[in-house]
């Protein structure tokens, strides 16, 4: 084989072998150097989501910012209570309390938390939380990987489940990567 042909063949083979590696690594390369700032009380897209009769969600790191590996938002809550016991199929969840008091249940353990405390909830472990006490409370919540939680909250803020049957609502949640497996936390108003 001539040297020129050998070099062309070798370079072609190496290029073909490198393509799958490049395809897998490309999303991570796009993320390098993409820093941004989100001010206190502001949303990443300047459009906070309002859900559950007055609770406001401020995206701090959007799913699209991390190619789906992370979603972070701040939840500002006025009313006591929270979501029912539920389980995420493929996502870990983390809560960091910024203001006020919450109860967070992960598995069988219930944590009474306040500003500065954090709780981790691994995927496939049932969990829920409830704001307790008077006044406004705030928490930072993180999903890893992001999954479809941002899409779920966006759809909810636009009234996507209004008029759905319980079965349709359950399927809507499953389509977004989680399902309800029990009631919300019950607590005495403090």
Secondary structure, DSSP 8 states (H G I E B T S, - for coil): --HHHHHHHHHHHHHHHHHHHHHHHHHHHHHTT------TT--TTS--EEETTTEEEEEEE-GGGGTTS-EEEEEEE-SSB--EEEEESS-EEEEEEEESEEEEEETTEEEEEETT-EEEE-TTS-EEEEEESSS-EEEEEEEES-TTHHHHHHHHHTTTTTT--HHHHHHHHHHTTEEEEEEE------
